[in-house]
Amino acid sequence: MSKPLITIVSANYNDSLFKELMLYAFDKLTFNSFKAIFMDNGSDKRNVSVLRKLLENYDNLNIIYQNQNVAGSQGHGEALDKMVDMVETEYTVVMDSDCTFLMKHWDELLLRELNDKIKIIGSTSPIKRAGNRIGGGDFPLPFATLFETDTYKKLNISCTPGDINKGEDTCWEWKTKFVNNGYSGKSLVTRNTRDYKDGPFGNLTGIEEYYTDSGELIASHFGRGASSGLAKYLSNENNKLQNLVQTINPRIGKTYAKLIGKYEMKLWLKKCYKIVNSQL
């Protein structure tokens, strides 16, 4: 194998099914040689068992196990900082645990967009749903994003959150430090199935789809979140039955939402595999 050009980094917490898909897609769709680093933040035995099987199947994978000292965005950001510190390749790709690329030779397309000015390219949030998050809607966020490793490290960037109420969520320094040092970023066109129903995941709830400027699907994000996706189903304004159950009995509504989430996760994974396999 040639020397890797890209290192993929992703934090993990009971996300083994997503990691299986992520690695499968990278293996089948990536043009350049790459390696992957996963940092597991204390997953249960079943998920750890799956990770160990992945190690047997991918010789370019490194998994680091740690007991997460802090939860949520803080723990996620700290894990990303540790992994990026370990990267020695020319380019780094940061992946959210439940996100995957879906286009053959996605890496070549992104790399062609980098130049003396643009040093980072990737996913963001739909502008109408970005809220006050720094970078949301107009700058890449840490869902599926590629950047020049040396430039990133020279900027002394940390992924740990600051004041969440001010929009300083995980990797908020990306925008401020790149822009303040004369660089810019390029964002993929981002759509969410709450508003956009014409993509391959239009029948699922709160799925983000990432597109090229020419309108080709390049990646997708299930949007599981820290609550296993529960929040997006409890607040699903498009599901009248969910709203009714939640109004009558919040406890039953919560259970019902979990079941919907698990069902939609299976559908999302199945569709992603189908899209990947259609390009082989």
Contacts in CASP RR format, 6 or more apart in sequence:
PFRMAT RR
TARGET T0000
AUTHOR 0000-0000-0000
METHOD contacts of the structure
MODEL  1
MSKPLITIVSANYNDSLFKELMLYAFDKLTFNSFKAIFMDNGSDKRNVSV
LRKLLENYDNLNIIYQNQNVAGSQGHGEALDKMVDMVETEYTVVMDSDCT
FLMKHWDELLLRELNDKIKIIGSTSPIKRAGNRIGGGDFPLPFATLFETD
TYKKLNISCTPGDINKGEDTCWEWKTKFVNNGYSGKSLVTRNTRDYKDGP
FGNLTGIEEYYTDSGELIASHFGRGASSGLAKYLSNENNKLQNLVQTINP
RIGKTYAKLIGKYEMKLWLKKCYKIVNSQL
1 33 0 8 1.000
1 60 0 8 1.000
2 33 0 8 1.000
3 33 0 8 1.000
4 32 0 8 1.000
4 33 0 8 1.000
4 34 0 8 1.000
4 35 0 8 1.000
4 60 0 8 1.000
4 89 0 8 1.000
5 32 0 8 1.000
5 33 0 8 1.000
5 34 0 8 1.000
5 89 0 8 1.000
5 90 0 8 1.000
5 91 0 8 1.000
6 30 0 8 1.000
6 32 0 8 1.000
6 33 0 8 1.000
6 34 0 8 1.000
6 35 0 8 1.000
6 89 0 8 1.000
6 90 0 8 1.000
6 91 0 8 1.000
6 92 0 8 1.000
6 93 0 8 1.000
6 107 0 8 1.000
6 146 0 8 1.000
7 34 0 8 1.000
7 35 0 8 1.000
7 36 0 8 1.000
7 37 0 8 1.000
7 87 0 8 1.000
7 88 0 8 1.000
7 89 0 8 1.000
7 91 0 8 1.000
7 92 0 8 1.000
7 93 0 8 1.000
7 149 0 8 1.000
8 22 0 8 1.000
8 26 0 8 1.000
8 34 0 8 1.000
8 35 0 8 1.000
8 36 0 8 1.000
8 37 0 8 1.000
8 92 0 8 1.000
8 93 0 8 1.000
8 95 0 8 1.000
9 36 0 8 1.000
9 37 0 8 1.000
9 38 0 8 1.000
9 39 0 8 1.000
9 80 0 8 1.000
9 83 0 8 1.000
9 84 0 8 1.000
9 87 0 8 1.000
9 92 0 8 1.000
9 93 0 8 1.000
9 94 0 8 1.000
9 95 0 8 1.000
10 19 0 8 1.000
10 22 0 8 1.000
10 36 0 8 1.000
10 37 0 8 1.000
10 38 0 8 1.000
10 39 0 8 1.000
10 83 0 8 1.000
10 94 0 8 1.000
10 95 0 8 1.000
10 96 0 8 1.000
10 97 0 8 1.000
11 38 0 8 1.000
11 39 0 8 1.000
11 41 0 8 1.000
11 75 0 8 1.000
11 76 0 8 1.000
11 77 0 8 1.000
11 79 0 8 1.000
11 80 0 8 1.000
11 83 0 8 1.000
11 97 0 8 1.000
12 19 0 8 1.000
12 38 0 8 1.000
12 39 0 8 1.000
12 40 0 8 1.000
12 41 0 8 1.000
12 43 0 8 1.000
12 47 0 8 1.000
12 51 0 8 1.000
12 63 0 8 1.000
12 97 0 8 1.000
13 40 0 8 1.000
13 41 0 8 1.000
13 42 0 8 1.000
13 43 0 8 1.000
13 68 0 8 1.000
13 97 0 8 1.000
14 43 0 8 1.000
14 44 0 8 1.000
14 47 0 8 1.000
15 43 0 8 1.000
15 47 0 8 1.000
15 97 0 8 1.000
15 98 0 8 1.000
15 224 0 8 1.000
16 43 0 8 1.000
16 46 0 8 1.000
16 47 0 8 1.000
16 50 0 8 1.000
16 51 0 8 1.000
16 54 0 8 1.000
17 50 0 8 1.000
17 265 0 8 1.000
17 269 0 8 1.000
18 97 0 8 1.000
18 98 0 8 1.000
18 99 0 8 1.000
18 100 0 8 1.000
18 222 0 8 1.000
18 224 0 8 1.000
18 269 0 8 1.000
19 38 0 8 1.000
19 50 0 8 1.000
19 51 0 8 1.000
19 54 0 8 1.000
19 97 0 8 1.000
20 50 0 8 1.000
20 54 0 8 1.000
21 100 0 8 1.000
21 269 0 8 1.000
21 272 0 8 1.000
21 273 0 8 1.000
22 95 0 8 1.000
22 99 0 8 1.000
22 100 0 8 1.000
23 36 0 8 1.000
23 54 0 8 1.000
23 58 0 8 1.000
23 61 0 8 1.000
24 273 0 8 1.000
24 276 0 8 1.000
25 100 0 8 1.000
25 101 0 8 1.000
25 102 0 8 1.000
25 272 0 8 1.000
25 276 0 8 1.000
26 34 0 8 1.000
26 36 0 8 1.000
26 101 0 8 1.000
27 58 0 8 1.000
28 104 0 8 1.000
28 276 0 8 1.000
28 277 0 8 1.000
28 279 0 8 1.000
28 280 0 8 1.000
29 101 0 8 1.000
29 102 0 8 1.000
29 103 0 8 1.000
29 104 0 8 1.000
29 105 0 8 1.000
29 106 0 8 1.000
29 276 0 8 1.000
29 279 0 8 1.000
30 101 0 8 1.000
30 105 0 8 1.000
30 106 0 8 1.000
30 107 0 8 1.000
31 105 0 8 1.000
31 107 0 8 1.000
31 108 0 8 1.000
32 107 0 8 1.000
32 108 0 8 1.000
32 111 0 8 1.000
34 60 0 8 1.000
34 89 0 8 1.000
34 93 0 8 1.000
34 107 0 8 1.000
35 60 0 8 1.000
35 61 0 8 1.000
35 62 0 8 1.000
35 89 0 8 1.000
36 58 0 8 1.000
36 60 0 8 1.000
36 61 0 8 1.000
36 62 0 8 1.000
37 61 0 8 1.000
37 62 0 8 1.000
37 63 0 8 1.000
37 64 0 8 1.000
37 83 0 8 1.000
37 86 0 8 1.000
37 87 0 8 1.000
38 51 0 8 1.000
38 61 0 8 1.000
38 62 0 8 1.000
38 63 0 8 1.000
38 64 0 8 1.000
39 63 0 8 1.000
39 64 0 8 1.000
39 66 0 8 1.000
39 79 0 8 1.000
39 82 0 8 1.000
39 83 0 8 1.000
40 47 0 8 1.000
40 48 0 8 1.000
40 51 0 8 1.000
40 63 0 8 1.000
40 64 0 8 1.000
40 65 0 8 1.000
40 66 0 8 1.000
41 66 0 8 1.000
41 67 0 8 1.000
41 68 0 8 1.000
41 75 0 8 1.000
41 79 0 8 1.000
42 48 0 8 1.000
42 65 0 8 1.000
42 66 0 8 1.000
42 67 0 8 1.000
42 68 0 8 1.000
43 51 0 8 1.000
48 65 0 8 1.000
51 63 0 8 1.000
54 61 0 8 1.000
54 63 0 8 1.000
55 61 0 8 1.000
55 63 0 8 1.000
64 82 0 8 1.000
64 83 0 8 1.000
66 79 0 8 1.000
68 75 0 8 1.000
68 79 0 8 1.000
69 75 0 8 1.000
69 78 0 8 1.000
70 78 0 8 1.000
71 226 0 8 1.000
72 226 0 8 1.000
73 161 0 8 1.000
73 164 0 8 1.000
73 169 0 8 1.000
73 170 0 8 1.000
74 160 0 8 1.000
74 161 0 8 1.000
75 160 0 8 1.000
76 159 0 8 1.000
76 170 0 8 1.000
77 158 0 8 1.000
77 159 0 8 1.000
77 160 0 8 1.000
77 161 0 8 1.000
77 170 0 8 1.000
77 171 0 8 1.000
78 159 0 8 1.000
78 160 0 8 1.000
80 94 0 8 1.000
80 142 0 8 1.000
80 159 0 8 1.000
80 170 0 8 1.000
80 171 0 8 1.000
81 158 0 8 1.000
81 159 0 8 1.000
81 160 0 8 1.000
84 92 0 8 1.000
84 94 0 8 1.000
84 149 0 8 1.000
84 152 0 8 1.000
84 153 0 8 1.000
84 159 0 8 1.000
87 149 0 8 1.000
88 149 0 8 1.000
89 149 0 8 1.000
90 148 0 8 1.000
90 149 0 8 1.000
90 150 0 8 1.000
91 111 0 8 1.000
91 146 0 8 1.000
91 147 0 8 1.000
91 148 0 8 1.000
91 149 0 8 1.000
92 146 0 8 1.000
92 147 0 8 1.000
92 149 0 8 1.000
92 152 0 8 1.000
93 107 0 8 1.000
93 144 0 8 1.000
93 145 0 8 1.000
93 146 0 8 1.000
94 142 0 8 1.000
94 144 0 8 1.000
94 145 0 8 1.000
94 147 0 8 1.000
94 171 0 8 1.000
95 143 0 8 1.000
95 144 0 8 1.000
96 142 0 8 1.000
96 143 0 8 1.000
96 144 0 8 1.000
96 221 0 8 1.000
96 223 0 8 1.000
97 224 0 8 1.000
98 221 0 8 1.000
98 222 0 8 1.000
98 223 0 8 1.000
98 224 0 8 1.000
98 225 0 8 1.000
99 123 0 8 1.000
99 143 0 8 1.000
99 144 0 8 1.000
99 219 0 8 1.000
99 220 0 8 1.000
99 221 0 8 1.000
99 222 0 8 1.000
99 223 0 8 1.000
100 144 0 8 1.000
100 219 0 8 1.000
100 220 0 8 1.000
100 272 0 8 1.000
101 144 0 8 1.000
101 218 0 8 1.000
101 219 0 8 1.000
102 217 0 8 1.000
102 218 0 8 1.000
102 219 0 8 1.000
102 220 0 8 1.000
102 272 0 8 1.000
102 275 0 8 1.000
102 276 0 8 1.000
103 109 0 8 1.000
103 212 0 8 1.000
103 216 0 8 1.000
103 217 0 8 1.000
103 218 0 8 1.000
103 219 0 8 1.000
103 279 0 8 1.000
104 279 0 8 1.000
106 218 0 8 1.000
106 219 0 8 1.000
107 146 0 8 1.000
109 212 0 8 1.000
109 218 0 8 1.000
110 121 0 8 1.000
110 122 0 8 1.000
110 146 0 8 1.000
111 146 0 8 1.000
113 121 0 8 1.000
113 186 0 8 1.000
114 121 0 8 1.000
114 146 0 8 1.000
114 148 0 8 1.000
117 182 0 8 1.000
117 183 0 8 1.000
117 184 0 8 1.000
118 183 0 8 1.000
118 184 0 8 1.000
118 185 0 8 1.000
118 186 0 8 1.000
119 147 0 8 1.000
119 148 0 8 1.000
119 151 0 8 1.000
119 152 0 8 1.000
119 178 0 8 1.000
119 183 0 8 1.000
119 184 0 8 1.000
119 185 0 8 1.000
120 140 0 8 1.000
120 145 0 8 1.000
120 146 0 8 1.000
120 147 0 8 1.000
120 148 0 8 1.000
120 152 0 8 1.000
120 174 0 8 1.000
120 178 0 8 1.000
120 183 0 8 1.000
120 185 0 8 1.000
120 186 0 8 1.000
121 140 0 8 1.000
121 145 0 8 1.000
121 146 0 8 1.000
121 147 0 8 1.000
121 185 0 8 1.000
121 186 0 8 1.000
121 187 0 8 1.000
121 188 0 8 1.000
122 140 0 8 1.000
122 143 0 8 1.000
122 144 0 8 1.000
122 145 0 8 1.000
122 146 0 8 1.000
122 186 0 8 1.000
122 187 0 8 1.000
122 188 0 8 1.000
122 210 0 8 1.000
123 140 0 8 1.000
123 141 0 8 1.000
123 143 0 8 1.000
123 144 0 8 1.000
123 145 0 8 1.000
123 187 0 8 1.000
123 188 0 8 1.000
123 190 0 8 1.000
123 208 0 8 1.000
123 210 0 8 1.000
123 219 0 8 1.000
123 221 0 8 1.000
124 130 0 8 1.000
124 135 0 8 1.000
124 136 0 8 1.000
124 137 0 8 1.000
124 138 0 8 1.000
124 139 0 8 1.000
124 140 0 8 1.000
124 141 0 8 1.000
124 143 0 8 1.000
124 187 0 8 1.000
124 188 0 8 1.000
124 190 0 8 1.000
125 131 0 8 1.000
125 133 0 8 1.000
125 136 0 8 1.000
125 137 0 8 1.000
125 141 0 8 1.000
125 190 0 8 1.000
125 208 0 8 1.000
126 137 0 8 1.000
126 190 0 8 1.000
126 191 0 8 1.000
126 192 0 8 1.000
126 195 0 8 1.000
126 208 0 8 1.000
127 136 0 8 1.000
127 137 0 8 1.000
127 138 0 8 1.000
128 195 0 8 1.000
129 192 0 8 1.000
129 194 0 8 1.000
129 195 0 8 1.000
130 136 0 8 1.000
130 137 0 8 1.000
130 138 0 8 1.000
132 166 0 8 1.000
132 167 0 8 1.000
133 141 0 8 1.000
133 167 0 8 1.000
133 169 0 8 1.000
133 172 0 8 1.000
134 166 0 8 1.000
134 167 0 8 1.000
134 168 0 8 1.000
134 169 0 8 1.000
134 172 0 8 1.000
134 175 0 8 1.000
134 176 0 8 1.000
135 141 0 8 1.000
135 172 0 8 1.000
135 174 0 8 1.000
135 175 0 8 1.000
137 187 0 8 1.000
137 190 0 8 1.000
138 175 0 8 1.000
138 187 0 8 1.000
139 174 0 8 1.000
139 175 0 8 1.000
139 178 0 8 1.000
139 179 0 8 1.000
139 185 0 8 1.000
139 187 0 8 1.000
140 147 0 8 1.000
140 174 0 8 1.000
140 185 0 8 1.000
140 186 0 8 1.000
140 187 0 8 1.000
140 188 0 8 1.000
141 171 0 8 1.000
141 174 0 8 1.000
142 159 0 8 1.000
142 170 0 8 1.000
142 171 0 8 1.000
142 174 0 8 1.000
143 208 0 8 1.000
143 210 0 8 1.000
143 221 0 8 1.000
144 188 0 8 1.000
144 210 0 8 1.000
144 219 0 8 1.000
144 221 0 8 1.000
151 183 0 8 1.000
155 177 0 8 1.000
155 178 0 8 1.000
155 181 0 8 1.000
156 177 0 8 1.000
157 171 0 8 1.000
157 173 0 8 1.000
157 174 0 8 1.000
157 177 0 8 1.000
158 173 0 8 1.000
159 170 0 8 1.000
159 171 0 8 1.000
159 173 0 8 1.000
160 170 0 8 1.000
161 168 0 8 1.000
161 169 0 8 1.000
161 170 0 8 1.000
161 172 0 8 1.000
162 168 0 8 1.000
162 169 0 8 1.000
162 172 0 8 1.000
178 184 0 8 1.000
178 185 0 8 1.000
188 210 0 8 1.000
188 211 0 8 1.000
188 212 0 8 1.000
188 218 0 8 1.000
188 219 0 8 1.000
189 210 0 8 1.000
189 211 0 8 1.000
189 212 0 8 1.000
189 213 0 8 1.000
189 215 0 8 1.000
190 208 0 8 1.000
190 209 0 8 1.000
190 210 0 8 1.000
190 211 0 8 1.000
191 199 0 8 1.000
191 208 0 8 1.000
191 209 0 8 1.000
191 211 0 8 1.000
192 206 0 8 1.000
192 207 0 8 1.000
192 208 0 8 1.000
192 209 0 8 1.000
193 199 0 8 1.000
193 201 0 8 1.000
193 202 0 8 1.000
193 203 0 8 1.000
193 204 0 8 1.000
193 205 0 8 1.000
193 206 0 8 1.000
193 207 0 8 1.000
193 208 0 8 1.000
193 209 0 8 1.000
194 205 0 8 1.000
194 206 0 8 1.000
194 237 0 8 1.000
194 238 0 8 1.000
196 202 0 8 1.000
196 209 0 8 1.000
197 203 0 8 1.000
199 209 0 8 1.000
199 217 0 8 1.000
200 209 0 8 1.000
200 217 0 8 1.000
200 220 0 8 1.000
200 271 0 8 1.000
200 275 0 8 1.000
201 207 0 8 1.000
201 209 0 8 1.000
201 220 0 8 1.000
201 268 0 8 1.000
201 271 0 8 1.000
204 264 0 8 1.000
204 267 0 8 1.000
204 268 0 8 1.000
205 232 0 8 1.000
205 233 0 8 1.000
205 236 0 8 1.000
205 238 0 8 1.000
205 239 0 8 1.000
205 260 0 8 1.000
205 261 0 8 1.000
205 264 0 8 1.000
206 223 0 8 1.000
206 232 0 8 1.000
207 220 0 8 1.000
207 221 0 8 1.000
207 222 0 8 1.000
207 223 0 8 1.000
207 268 0 8 1.000
208 220 0 8 1.000
208 221 0 8 1.000
208 223 0 8 1.000
209 217 0 8 1.000
209 219 0 8 1.000
209 220 0 8 1.000
209 221 0 8 1.000
210 217 0 8 1.000
210 218 0 8 1.000
210 219 0 8 1.000
210 220 0 8 1.000
210 221 0 8 1.000
211 217 0 8 1.000
211 218 0 8 1.000
212 218 0 8 1.000
217 275 0 8 1.000
220 268 0 8 1.000
220 272 0 8 1.000
222 265 0 8 1.000
222 268 0 8 1.000
223 229 0 8 1.000
223 232 0 8 1.000
224 265 0 8 1.000
225 231 0 8 1.000
228 258 0 8 1.000
228 261 0 8 1.000
229 261 0 8 1.000
230 254 0 8 1.000
230 257 0 8 1.000
230 258 0 8 1.000
230 261 0 8 1.000
233 239 0 8 1.000
233 242 0 8 1.000
233 257 0 8 1.000
233 258 0 8 1.000
233 260 0 8 1.000
233 261 0 8 1.000
234 242 0 8 1.000
234 246 0 8 1.000
234 253 0 8 1.000
234 254 0 8 1.000
234 257 0 8 1.000
236 242 0 8 1.000
236 243 0 8 1.000
236 257 0 8 1.000
237 243 0 8 1.000
239 260 0 8 1.000
242 253 0 8 1.000
242 256 0 8 1.000
242 257 0 8 1.000
242 260 0 8 1.000
245 252 0 8 1.000
245 253 0 8 1.000
245 256 0 8 1.000
246 253 0 8 1.000
246 254 0 8 1.000
246 256 0 8 1.000
246 257 0 8 1.000
END
